[in-house]
Amino acid sequence: EGSQICVNARVAEWRETREDAMAARRLLLLSFGLVLLLYIRNLLAFESGREGIVHEGGVKYTSGSRSVLQVDGFTSPLAADSSVASSEGKTPSPVQLPQPLIFDPPSLDFREEHVGMPKLAVVKVMNPSSTQMLQLTSISGDSPDFHPSFFKSKVVKPGESTTFDVMFLARTVGAVQNALYIHTSLGTFDYKVQGVGTPNPFRLRPLLGARIPLNATYSPLITMYNPYNTPLQITEMYSSGGELHLELLTGQNQGSKTLWEIRPYETKPIARANIVGQVPVNHTSFIRIKTSHSLQPSIVLPVEVEVTENTGLFLSRELLDFGIIKSGESKPLPIFVLNAGPHQVHIRSISVVPENPAIEIEYTTSSLKPGTKYSKIASITFHADRVTSEQHQSGRLVIQADDKITHHLEVSFEATVLKGSLSYEKAQTLFRVGNPPFHPVVRNLTLSNRFDVPVVLYDVRLPSYARDVFSVVNFNGPFVLPPSKDWYRVFSIRFLPTSSDCLFNVTLRLSTNASLFNIPLHCYDGRVQYSLASRDEDVLDYGVLSDADTLSKTFTLHNVNPVRITVSGFYVSDSLPYTSVELVSIQPTNGTSSSEGQQALARKPPKQPYNIDPGHNAIFRVNVTKPQQLGTFTGEILVHTSFDKILHVPVYFKTAVGSVEVVPERLQFEPAFPYGVSKMPLHARNLYPQPLKVLDV
């Protein structure tokens, strides 16, 4: 009986334990079912929310691993398609928590920033959850203008925050907007960023779009402009990536500090970049330039070069940059092309798109042989005086060839036309050389800026051969000329001739922020030169006068001075009776006087004094009538001009009794067949007492 009671107690205990286990099992199954139901629900919600999501700008986002390049802690995409490759090939979209991530600021607007000038901003990320930990995995984007850094902390506790940096590096002028994608343990969130690129103040530009064949070299010249009124010193210049090498223009490994010193408002080449296409790959790197200026200590230039195994035609440059061209100026740039194919290629045409009358194309060669060197195919000249519309000109040149692989190439061009002029008083640039002893002359030079923008004059230079005669004094540059019609005294020119033969022209070169300007300086003595109809003669020789007829010969006065010369009168020697001088015409040196001017002279020749403008000639006729007495007559005509100069023109003739008879007086040829040659003798008889020489028939 006791045993039976013990067994019954054990059975009851077992039943109770079994019922407790069954209850626990049912509770476990119920919990698992609820978890599974929530998982399926979230999965369906995720899949339904993912389809058809396209972010602003029409760019789809893909997740996964990505090849990046780090620049001072910042990342830049290297993928050619500007997307992140997903391991599963799908496109997840940002998911939303019941309370999403909080960004401060909510979106990032960099506003305006110069091209190549990095601008940094800090973004704060807050975990809004009160219970869940937030793990920040990575940041990615598909715009090369925005570069995110790493998170300060990858794990964010509930209610706490961390930060990351975003650098805006504008590559082109204009607005750009995109999104950064924040990958977390709770999903992916997008963060909108935008900015506006403005022209680089140093006139630097990213080196983008170059394409070279395998084993070829891309070697662009880097030119920099100093926009400040103080010298700009480049302190450091380096590149990222082992493929990009920087070289000094001297070709040496080291150089003096002056190589990288840029004077105020000067444009100067500073280095040459070199990329050798050893491996077919897309090279992406950066060039960083550090300067001594505190406001802009660093400049970053992106460099992108495609190296391809394909053959065909390749351009040596991706852009024809004519820079700033002032009115009336023309600037040529060459086009070099490499034929990396197996056959000779012929250039069919080069056209401008859209049509631009300012562009002139001069072909150099039409055939390109295969090789490893670039050949010049044309010279492209931009004429600023042909621009009638906007100041900034741009377009592209389309090169057509008979190559099957590369039947056409395109290269962009751009130019900025500066309308206006830098005016000066011409009289201030004229210096007369008198008789010794010589005394120095100091003359103020005034300038007027007729452009629409201020012109800053920072340097005035003379050629070395003229510094013994000319010198620049009283110049304290840089000097700012505001746009106006007013005249400003900028500097002075000191002139001291060393001899009376110090007659030459000198070009005074003005270096400004706009361009280089040349002002000619002229040395002159005020003398005029004369010439006769026959260049071999220097005397007006009339030969022998035998009758009462009047003979005429001409001489020409040449004004080679930069000022107007006045012929005040003529004086004929007393030894030359019956001799007179009259003006025939005044015309430019090239002899293309206007018919209107000639007709005016024919109707009413100008009275004395006669004015001969610079670069003009005055033709005078000397009439001689035979005197009654016989003999030899020699003398001269004295031409009185301004500056108290007298020109001596010698005259010679003889008088004699006699004549020259020509027999027959009339030449009558016999009839002849077409193309037949008929001849008749012509005789002359000398009736003078002395021999005569026939000079012309």
HUFENGI-V955634 format. One record per residue. N is the residue number from 1. RES is the residue in three letters. SS is DSSP state (a for helix, b for strand, c for the rest). OMEGA is omega in whole degrees, -180 to 180 (none if undefined). BURIAL is b if it has 16 or more other C-alpha atoms within 10 Angstrom, else e. Layout:
<<N | RES | SS | OMEGA | BURIAL> <N | RES | SS | OMEGA | BURIAL>>
This chain:
<<1 | GLU | c | 177 | e> <2 | GLY | a | 179 | e> <3 | SER | a | 180 | e> <4 | GLN | a | -179 | e> <5 | ILE | a | 179 | e> <6 | CYS | a | 179 | e> <7 | VAL | a | -180 | e> <8 | ASN | a | 179 | e> <9 | ALA | a | 179 | e> <10 | ARG | a | 179 | e> <11 | VAL | a | 180 | e> <12 | ALA | a | 179 | e> <13 | GLU | a | 179 | e> <14 | TRP | a | 179 | e> <15 | ARG | a | -179 | e> <16 | GLU | a | 179 | e> <17 | THR | a | 180 | e> <18 | ARG | a | -180 | e> <19 | GLU | a | 177 | e> <20 | ASP | a | 179 | e> <21 | ALA | a | 179 | e> <22 | MET | a | 179 | e> <23 | ALA | a | 178 | e> <24 | ALA | a | 180 | e> <25 | ARG | a | 179 | e> <26 | ARG | a | 179 | e> <27 | LEU | a | 179 | e> <28 | LEU | a | 179 | e> <29 | LEU | a | 179 | e> <30 | LEU | a | 179 | e> <31 | SER | a | 179 | e> <32 | PHE | a | 179 | e> <33 | GLY | a | 179 | e> <34 | LEU | a | 179 | e> <35 | VAL | a | 179 | e> <36 | LEU | a | 179 | e> <37 | LEU | a | 178 | e> <38 | LEU | a | 179 | e> <39 | TYR | a | 179 | e> <40 | ILE | a | 180 | e> <41 | ARG | a | 179 | e> <42 | ASN | a | 180 | e> <43 | LEU | a | 179 | e> <44 | LEU | a | 179 | e> <45 | ALA | a | 179 | e> <46 | PHE | a | -179 | b> <47 | GLU | a | -180 | e> <48 | SER | a | 180 | e> <49 | GLY | a | -176 | e> <50 | ARG | a | -171 | b> <51 | GLU | c | 171 | e> <52 | GLY | c | 179 | e> <53 | ILE | c | 175 | e> <54 | VAL | c | -177 | e> <55 | HIS | b | -178 | e> <56 | GLU | c | -176 | e> <57 | GLY | c | 177 | e> <58 | GLY | c | -179 | e> <59 | VAL | b | 176 | e> <60 | LYS | c | -178 | e> <61 | TYR | c | 175 | b> <62 | THR | c | -175 | b> <63 | SER | c | 176 | b> <64 | GLY | c | -178 | b> <65 | SER | c | -175 | e> <66 | ARG | c | 178 | e> <67 | SER | c | -176 | e> <68 | VAL | b | 177 | e> <69 | LEU | b | -177 | b> <70 | GLN | b | 177 | e> <71 | VAL | b | -180 | e> <72 | ASP | c | 177 | e> <73 | GLY | c | 179 | e> <74 | PHE | b | -177 | b> <75 | THR | b | 179 | b> <76 | SER | b | -178 | b> <77 | PRO | b | 179 | b> <78 | LEU | c | -176 | b> <79 | ALA | c | -176 | e> <80 | ALA | c | -177 | e> <81 | ASP | c | 177 | e> <82 | SER | c | 176 | e> <83 | SER | c | -180 | b> <84 | VAL | c | -176 | b> <85 | ALA | c | 179 | b> <86 | SER | c | 179 | e> <87 | SER | c | 180 | e> <88 | GLU | c | 178 | e> <89 | GLY | c | -180 | e> <90 | LYS | c | -176 | e> <91 | THR | c | 177 | b> <92 | PRO | c | 178 | b> <93 | SER | c | 179 | b> <94 | PRO | c | 177 | b> <95 | VAL | c | -176 | b> <96 | GLN | c | 171 | e> <97 | LEU | c | 173 | e> <98 | PRO | c | 173 | e> <99 | GLN | c | -171 | e> <100 | PRO | c | 176 | e> <101 | LEU | c | 180 | b> <102 | ILE | b | 178 | e> <103 | PHE | b | 176 | b> <104 | ASP | b | 2 | e> <105 | PRO | c | -179 | e> <106 | PRO | c | 173 | e> <107 | SER | c | -172 | e> <108 | LEU | b | 178 | b> <109 | ASP | b | 180 | e> <110 | PHE | b | -176 | b> <111 | ARG | b | -176 | e> <112 | GLU | b | 176 | b> <113 | GLU | b | -178 | b> <114 | HIS | b | 175 | b> <115 | VAL | c | 180 | b> <116 | GLY | c | 179 | b> <117 | MET | c | -178 | b> <118 | PRO | c | 178 | b> <119 | LYS | b | -172 | e> <120 | LEU | b | 175 | e> <121 | ALA | b | -179 | e> <122 | VAL | b | 179 | e> <123 | VAL | b | 180 | b> <124 | LYS | b | 180 | b> <125 | VAL | b | -178 | b> <126 | MET | b | 175 | b> <127 | ASN | c | -175 | b> <128 | PRO | c | -176 | b> <129 | SER | c | 178 | b> <130 | SER | c | -177 | e> <131 | THR | c | -172 | e> <132 | GLN | c | 172 | e> <133 | MET | c | 179 | b> <134 | LEU | b | 178 | b> <135 | GLN | b | 180 | b> <136 | LEU | b | -174 | b> <137 | THR | b | -176 | e> <138 | SER | b | 174 | b> <139 | ILE | b | 178 | b> <140 | SER | b | 178 | b> <141 | GLY | b | -178 | b> <142 | ASP | c | 177 | b> <143 | SER | c | 179 | b> <144 | PRO | c | 180 | b> <145 | ASP | c | -177 | b> <146 | PHE | b | -174 | b> <147 | HIS | b | 178 | b> <148 | PRO | b | 176 | b> <149 | SER | b | 175 | b> <150 | PHE | c | 176 | b> <151 | PHE | c | 174 | b> <152 | LYS | c | 176 | e> <153 | SER | c | -176 | e> <154 | LYS | c | 179 | e> <155 | VAL | b | -178 | b> <156 | VAL | b | 179 | b> <157 | LYS | c | 179 | b> <158 | PRO | c | 178 | e> <159 | GLY | c | -179 | e> <160 | GLU | c | -175 | e> <161 | SER | b | 173 | b> <162 | THR | b | -177 | b> <163 | THR | b | 168 | b> <164 | PHE | b | -177 | b> <165 | ASP | b | 174 | b> <166 | VAL | b | 178 | b> <167 | MET | b | 176 | b> <168 | PHE | b | 178 | b> <169 | LEU | c | -177 | b> <170 | ALA | c | -180 | b> <171 | ARG | c | -180 | b> <172 | THR | c | 177 | b> <173 | VAL | c | 179 | b> <174 | GLY | b | -178 | e> <175 | ALA | b | 176 | e> <176 | VAL | b | 178 | b> <177 | GLN | b | -178 | b> <178 | ASN | b | -179 | b> <179 | ALA | b | 170 | b> <180 | LEU | b | -176 | b> <181 | TYR | b | -178 | b> <182 | ILE | b | -180 | b> <183 | HIS | b | -178 | b> <184 | THR | b | 176 | b> <185 | SER | c | -179 | e> <186 | LEU | c | 180 | b> <187 | GLY | b | -179 | b> <188 | THR | b | -177 | b> <189 | PHE | b | 178 | b> <190 | ASP | b | -179 | b> <191 | TYR | b | -173 | b> <192 | LYS | b | 178 | e> <193 | VAL | b | 179 | b> <194 | GLN | b | 179 | b> <195 | GLY | b | -179 | b> <196 | VAL | b | 177 | b> <197 | GLY | b | 178 | b> <198 | THR | b | -177 | b> <199 | PRO | c | -179 | b> <200 | ASN | c | -178 | b> <201 | PRO | c | 178 | b> <202 | PHE | c | 180 | b> <203 | ARG | c | 174 | e> <204 | LEU | c | 179 | b> <205 | ARG | c | 175 | b> <206 | PRO | c | 179 | b> <207 | LEU | b | -173 | b> <208 | LEU | b | 171 | b> <209 | GLY | b | 179 | e> <210 | ALA | b | -179 | b> <211 | ARG | b | -178 | b> <212 | ILE | b | 176 | b> <213 | PRO | b | 179 | b> <214 | LEU | c | 179 | b> <215 | ASN | c | 175 | e> <216 | ALA | c | -177 | b> <217 | THR | b | 174 | b> <218 | TYR | b | -172 | b> <219 | SER | c | 178 | b> <220 | PRO | c | 177 | b> <221 | LEU | b | -180 | e> <222 | ILE | b | -179 | b> <223 | THR | b | -174 | e> <224 | MET | b | -179 | b> <225 | TYR | b | 178 | b> <226 | ASN | c | -178 | b> <227 | PRO | c | -175 | b> <228 | TYR | c | 179 | b> <229 | ASN | c | 176 | b> <230 | THR | c | 179 | e> <231 | PRO | c | 179 | b> <232 | LEU | b | -179 | b> <233 | GLN | b | 173 | b> <234 | ILE | b | -177 | b> <235 | THR | b | -178 | e> <236 | GLU | b | 179 | e> <237 | MET | b | -178 | b> <238 | TYR | b | -176 | e> <239 | SER | b | 173 | b> <240 | SER | c | -179 | b> <241 | GLY | c | -176 | e> <242 | GLY | c | -177 | e> <243 | GLU | c | -176 | e> <244 | LEU | b | 180 | b> <245 | HIS | b | 178 | b> <246 | LEU | b | -178 | b> <247 | GLU | b | 172 | b> <248 | LEU | c | -179 | b> <249 | LEU | c | 177 | e> <250 | THR | c | -177 | e> <251 | GLY | c | -179 | e> <252 | GLN | c | -180 | e> <253 | ASN | c | -179 | e> <254 | GLN | c | 180 | e> <255 | GLY | c | 180 | e> <256 | SER | c | -179 | e> <257 | LYS | a | -177 | e> <258 | THR | a | 178 | e> <259 | LEU | a | -178 | b> <260 | TRP | a | 175 | b> <261 | GLU | b | -178 | b> <262 | ILE | b | -179 | b> <263 | ARG | c | -179 | b> <264 | PRO | c | 176 | b> <265 | TYR | c | 179 | b> <266 | GLU | c | 172 | b> <267 | THR | b | -171 | b> <268 | LYS | b | 172 | b> <269 | PRO | b | -174 | e> <270 | ILE | b | -178 | b> <271 | ALA | b | 175 | b> <272 | ARG | b | 178 | b> <273 | ALA | b | -179 | b> <274 | ASN | b | 172 | b> <275 | ILE | b | 178 | b> <276 | VAL | b | -178 | b> <277 | GLY | c | -179 | b> <278 | GLN | c | -178 | e> <279 | VAL | c | 177 | e> <280 | PRO | c | -178 | e> <281 | VAL | c | 175 | e> <282 | ASN | b | -180 | b> <283 | HIS | b | 174 | b> <284 | THR | b | -179 | b> <285 | SER | b | -177 | b> <286 | PHE | b | 172 | b> <287 | ILE | b | 179 | b> <288 | ARG | b | 180 | b> <289 | ILE | b | 177 | b> <290 | LYS | b | -177 | b> <291 | THR | b | 180 | b> <292 | SER | c | -177 | e> <293 | HIS | c | -175 | e> <294 | SER | c | -178 | e> <295 | LEU | c | -180 | e> <296 | GLN | c | -175 | e> <297 | PRO | c | -173 | e> <298 | SER | b | 178 | b> <299 | ILE | b | -179 | b> <300 | VAL | b | -180 | b> <301 | LEU | b | 174 | b> <302 | PRO | b | 178 | b> <303 | VAL | b | 178 | b> <304 | GLU | b | -179 | b> <305 | VAL | b | 176 | b> <306 | GLU | b | 175 | b> <307 | VAL | b | -173 | b> <308 | THR | b | 175 | b> <309 | GLU | c | -177 | e> <310 | ASN | c | 174 | e> <311 | THR | c | 179 | e> <312 | GLY | c | -178 | b> <313 | LEU | b | -178 | b> <314 | PHE | b | 178 | b> <315 | LEU | b | 180 | b> <316 | SER | c | 180 | b> <317 | ARG | c | -178 | b> <318 | GLU | c | -178 | b> <319 | LEU | b | 171 | b> <320 | LEU | b | -177 | b> <321 | ASP | b | 180 | e> <322 | PHE | b | 179 | b> <323 | GLY | b | 180 | b> <324 | ILE | b | -180 | b> <325 | ILE | b | -180 | b> <326 | LYS | b | -177 | b> <327 | SER | c | 180 | b> <328 | GLY | c | -177 | e> <329 | GLU | c | 176 | e> <330 | SER | b | -178 | b> <331 | LYS | b | 178 | e> <332 | PRO | b | 173 | e> <333 | LEU | b | -179 | e> <334 | PRO | b | 173 | b> <335 | ILE | b | 178 | b> <336 | PHE | b | -179 | b> <337 | VAL | b | 177 | b> <338 | LEU | b | 176 | b> <339 | ASN | b | 180 | b> <340 | ALA | c | 179 | b> <341 | GLY | c | -177 | b> <342 | PRO | c | -173 | e> <343 | HIS | c | 176 | e> <344 | GLN | c | -176 | e> <345 | VAL | b | 178 | b> <346 | HIS | b | 176 | b> <347 | ILE | b | -177 | b> <348 | ARG | b | -176 | e> <349 | SER | b | 172 | e> <350 | ILE | b | -177 | b> <351 | SER | b | -180 | e> <352 | VAL | b | -180 | b> <353 | VAL | b | -10 | e> <354 | PRO | c | -178 | e> <355 | GLU | c | -178 | e> <356 | ASN | c | -179 | b> <357 | PRO | c | -179 | e> <358 | ALA | c | -177 | e> <359 | ILE | b | 175 | b> <360 | GLU | b | -176 | e> <361 | ILE | b | 176 | b> <362 | GLU | b | -176 | e> <363 | TYR | b | 177 | b> <364 | THR | c | 178 | e> <365 | THR | c | -179 | e> <366 | SER | c | -179 | e> <367 | SER | b | -180 | b> <368 | LEU | b | 178 | b> <369 | LYS | c | 177 | b> <370 | PRO | c | 180 | b> <371 | GLY | c | -179 | e> <372 | THR | c | -180 | e> <373 | LYS | c | 177 | e> <374 | TYR | c | -180 | b> <375 | SER | b | 179 | b> <376 | LYS | b | -179 | b> <377 | ILE | b | -178 | b> <378 | ALA | b | 173 | b> <379 | SER | b | -178 | b> <380 | ILE | b | -178 | b> <381 | THR | b | 176 | b> <382 | PHE | b | -180 | b> <383 | HIS | b | -177 | b> <384 | ALA | a | -178 | b> <385 | ASP | a | 178 | b> <386 | ARG | a | -179 | e> <387 | VAL | c | -179 | b> <388 | THR | c | -176 | e> <389 | SER | c | -174 | e> <390 | GLU | c | -175 | e> <391 | GLN | c | -180 | e> <392 | HIS | b | -178 | e> <393 | GLN | b | 178 | b> <394 | SER | b | -180 | b> <395 | GLY | b | 179 | b> <396 | ARG | b | 176 | b> <397 | LEU | b | -180 | b> <398 | VAL | b | -179 | b> <399 | ILE | b | 180 | b> <400 | GLN | b | 180 | b> <401 | ALA | b | -180 | b> <402 | ASP | c | 178 | e> <403 | ASP | c | -179 | b> <404 | LYS | c | -178 | e> <405 | ILE | c | 179 | e> <406 | THR | c | -177 | b> <407 | HIS | c | 175 | b> <408 | HIS | b | 177 | b> <409 | LEU | b | 177 | b> <410 | GLU | b | 175 | b> <411 | VAL | b | -179 | b> <412 | SER | b | 175 | b> <413 | PHE | b | 176 | b> <414 | GLU | b | -179 | b> <415 | ALA | b | 176 | b> <416 | THR | b | -177 | b> <417 | VAL | b | 179 | b> <418 | LEU | b | -179 | b> <419 | LYS | c | 178 | b> <420 | GLY | c | -179 | e> <421 | SER | c | 172 | e> <422 | LEU | b | -172 | b> <423 | SER | b | 176 | e> <424 | TYR | b | 178 | b> <425 | GLU | c | -176 | e> <426 | LYS | a | -179 | e> <427 | ALA | a | -180 | e> <428 | GLN | a | -178 | e> <429 | THR | a | -178 | b> <430 | LEU | b | -176 | b> <431 | PHE | b | -178 | b> <432 | ARG | b | 178 | b> <433 | VAL | c | 179 | b> <434 | GLY | c | 179 | b> <435 | ASN | c | 178 | e> <436 | PRO | c | 4 | e> <437 | PRO | c | -175 | e> <438 | PHE | c | 179 | e> <439 | HIS | c | -178 | e> <440 | PRO | c | 177 | e> <441 | VAL | b | 178 | e> <442 | VAL | b | -175 | b> <443 | ARG | b | 178 | b> <444 | ASN | b | 177 | b> <445 | LEU | b | -180 | b> <446 | THR | b | -178 | b> <447 | LEU | b | 177 | b> <448 | SER | b | -178 | b> <449 | ASN | b | 179 | b> <450 | ARG | c | 174 | b> <451 | PHE | c | 178 | b> <452 | ASP | c | -178 | e> <453 | VAL | c | 177 | e> <454 | PRO | c | 176 | e> <455 | VAL | b | -178 | b> <456 | VAL | b | 178 | b> <457 | LEU | b | -176 | b> <458 | TYR | b | 180 | b> <459 | ASP | b | 176 | b> <460 | VAL | b | -175 | b> <461 | ARG | b | 175 | e> <462 | LEU | c | 175 | b> <463 | PRO | c | -174 | e> <464 | SER | a | -176 | e> <465 | TYR | a | -177 | e> <466 | ALA | a | -175 | e> <467 | ARG | c | 174 | e> <468 | ASP | c | -177 | e> <469 | VAL | c | -178 | e> <470 | PHE | b | 172 | b> <471 | SER | b | 178 | e> <472 | VAL | b | -179 | b> <473 | VAL | b | 175 | e> <474 | ASN | c | 176 | e> <475 | PHE | c | 177 | e> <476 | ASN | c | -177 | e> <477 | GLY | c | 0 | e> <478 | PRO | c | -177 | b> <479 | PHE | b | -177 | b> <480 | VAL | b | 176 | b> <481 | LEU | b | 179 | b> <482 | PRO | c | 179 | b> <483 | PRO | c | 180 | b> <484 | SER | c | 177 | e> <485 | LYS | c | 179 | e> <486 | ASP | c | 179 | e> <487 | TRP | c | -178 | e> <488 | TYR | b | 175 | b> <489 | ARG | b | -172 | e> <490 | VAL | b | -180 | b> <491 | PHE | b | -180 | b> <492 | SER | b | 178 | b> <493 | ILE | b | 177 | b> <494 | ARG | b | -176 | b> <495 | PHE | b | 177 | b> <496 | LEU | c | -179 | b> <497 | PRO | c | 179 | b> <498 | THR | c | 178 | e> <499 | SER | c | 179 | e> <500 | SER | c | 179 | e> <501 | ASP | c | -179 | e> <502 | CYS | c | -176 | b> <503 | LEU | c | 179 | b> <504 | PHE | c | 177 | e> <505 | ASN | b | -179 | e> <506 | VAL | b | 177 | b> <507 | THR | b | 176 | e> <508 | LEU | b | -174 | b> <509 | ARG | b | 178 | b> <510 | LEU | b | 178 | b> <511 | SER | b | -178 | b> <512 | THR | b | 176 | b> <513 | ASN | c | -179 | b> <514 | ALA | c | -177 | b> <515 | SER | c | 174 | b> <516 | LEU | b | 179 | e> <517 | PHE | b | -180 | b> <518 | ASN | b | 177 | e> <519 | ILE | b | -180 | e> <520 | PRO | b | 173 | e> <521 | LEU | b | -174 | b> <522 | HIS | b | 169 | b> <523 | CYS | b | -178 | b> <524 | TYR | b | 179 | b> <525 | ASP | c | 178 | b> <526 | GLY | c | 180 | b> <527 | ARG | c | 172 | b> <528 | VAL | c | 178 | b> <529 | GLN | b | 179 | e> <530 | TYR | b | 176 | b> <531 | SER | b | 179 | b> <532 | LEU | b | -178 | b> <533 | ALA | c | 176 | e> <534 | SER | c | -177 | e> <535 | ARG | c | -179 | e> <536 | ASP | c | -176 | e> <537 | GLU | c | 173 | e> <538 | ASP | c | 179 | e> <539 | VAL | c | 173 | e> <540 | LEU | b | -175 | b> <541 | ASP | b | -179 | e> <542 | TYR | b | -180 | b> <543 | GLY | b | -176 | e> <544 | VAL | b | 176 | b> <545 | LEU | b | -174 | b> <546 | SER | c | -179 | b> <547 | ASP | c | -175 | e> <548 | ALA | c | 179 | e> <549 | ASP | c | 179 | e> <550 | THR | b | 176 | e> <551 | LEU | b | -177 | e> <552 | SER | b | 171 | e> <553 | LYS | b | -178 | e> <554 | THR | b | 168 | b> <555 | PHE | b | -174 | b> <556 | THR | b | 174 | b> <557 | LEU | b | -179 | b> <558 | HIS | b | 176 | b> <559 | ASN | c | 179 | b> <560 | VAL | c | -180 | b> <561 | ASN | c | 178 | b> <562 | PRO | c | 180 | b> <563 | VAL | c | 178 | b> <564 | ARG | c | 177 | b> <565 | ILE | b | -180 | b> <566 | THR | b | 173 | b> <567 | VAL | b | -174 | b> <568 | SER | b | 179 | e> <569 | GLY | b | -180 | e> <570 | PHE | b | 174 | b> <571 | TYR | b | -179 | e> <572 | VAL | b | -179 | b> <573 | SER | c | 178 | e> <574 | ASP | c | -180 | e> <575 | SER | c | -180 | e> <576 | LEU | c | 179 | b> <577 | PRO | c | 177 | e> <578 | TYR | c | 178 | e> <579 | THR | b | -180 | b> <580 | SER | b | -179 | b> <581 | VAL | b | 177 | b> <582 | GLU | b | -180 | e> <583 | LEU | b | 176 | b> <584 | VAL | b | -179 | b> <585 | SER | b | 172 | b> <586 | ILE | b | -175 | b> <587 | GLN | b | 177 | b> <588 | PRO | b | -177 | b> <589 | THR | c | -179 | e> <590 | ASN | c | 174 | e> <591 | GLY | c | -177 | e> <592 | THR | c | 177 | e> <593 | SER | c | -178 | e> <594 | SER | c | 179 | e> <595 | SER | a | 179 | e> <596 | GLU | a | 178 | e> <597 | GLY | a | 179 | e> <598 | GLN | a | 179 | b> <599 | GLN | a | 178 | e> <600 | ALA | a | 178 | e> <601 | LEU | a | -180 | e> <602 | ALA | a | -179 | e> <603 | ARG | a | -176 | e> <604 | LYS | c | -180 | e> <605 | PRO | c | -179 | e> <606 | PRO | c | 179 | e> <607 | LYS | c | 177 | e> <608 | GLN | c | -1 | e> <609 | PRO | c | 179 | e> <610 | TYR | b | 179 | b> <611 | ASN | b | 179 | b> <612 | ILE | b | -179 | b> <613 | ASP | c | 178 | b> <614 | PRO | c | 180 | b> <615 | GLY | c | 180 | b> <616 | HIS | b | 178 | b> <617 | ASN | b | 174 | b> <618 | ALA | b | -178 | b> <619 | ILE | b | -179 | b> <620 | PHE | b | 178 | b> <621 | ARG | b | 178 | b> <622 | VAL | b | -179 | b> <623 | ASN | b | -180 | b> <624 | VAL | b | 175 | b> <625 | THR | b | -176 | b> <626 | LYS | c | 175 | b> <627 | PRO | c | 179 | b> <628 | GLN | c | -180 | e> <629 | GLN | c | 179 | e> <630 | LEU | c | 177 | e> <631 | GLY | b | 180 | e> <632 | THR | b | -176 | e> <633 | PHE | b | 175 | e> <634 | THR | b | 180 | e> <635 | GLY | b | -179 | b> <636 | GLU | b | 175 | b> <637 | ILE | b | 179 | b> <638 | LEU | b | 180 | b> <639 | VAL | b | -180 | b> <640 | HIS | b | -180 | b> <641 | THR | b | 177 | b> <642 | SER | c | -176 | e> <643 | PHE | c | 176 | e> <644 | ASP | c | 178 | e> <645 | LYS | b | 179 | e> <646 | ILE | b | 178 | b> <647 | LEU | b | -178 | b> <648 | HIS | b | 177 | e> <649 | VAL | b | -177 | b> <650 | PRO | b | -180 | b> <651 | VAL | b | -179 | b> <652 | TYR | b | 170 | b> <653 | PHE | b | 178 | b> <654 | LYS | b | 172 | b> <655 | THR | b | -179 | b> <656 | ALA | c | 176 | b> <657 | VAL | c | 180 | e> <658 | GLY | c | -180 | e> <659 | SER | c | 176 | e> <660 | VAL | b | 178 | e> <661 | GLU | b | 178 | e> <662 | VAL | b | -178 | e> <663 | VAL | b | -5 | e> <664 | PRO | c | 179 | e> <665 | GLU | c | 180 | e> <666 | ARG | c | 179 | e> <667 | LEU | c | -180 | e> <668 | GLN | c | -178 | e> <669 | PHE | c | 176 | e> <670 | GLU | c | 176 | e> <671 | PRO | c | -178 | e> <672 | ALA | c | 177 | e> <673 | PHE | c | 175 | e> <674 | PRO | c | -179 | e> <675 | TYR | c | 175 | e> <676 | GLY | c | -177 | e> <677 | VAL | c | 178 | e> <678 | SER | c | -179 | e> <679 | LYS | c | 174 | e> <680 | MET | c | 178 | e> <681 | PRO | c | 178 | e> <682 | LEU | c | -176 | e> <683 | HIS | b | 176 | e> <684 | ALA | b | -179 | e> <685 | ARG | b | -180 | e> <686 | ASN | b | 178 | e> <687 | LEU | c | 175 | e> <688 | TYR | c | 179 | e> <689 | PRO | c | -180 | e> <690 | GLN | c | -180 | e> <691 | PRO | c | 177 | e> <692 | LEU | c | 177 | e> <693 | LYS | c | 179 | e> <694 | VAL | c | -179 | e> <695 | LEU | c | -176 | e> <696 | ASP | c | 177 | e> <697 | VAL | c | none | e>>
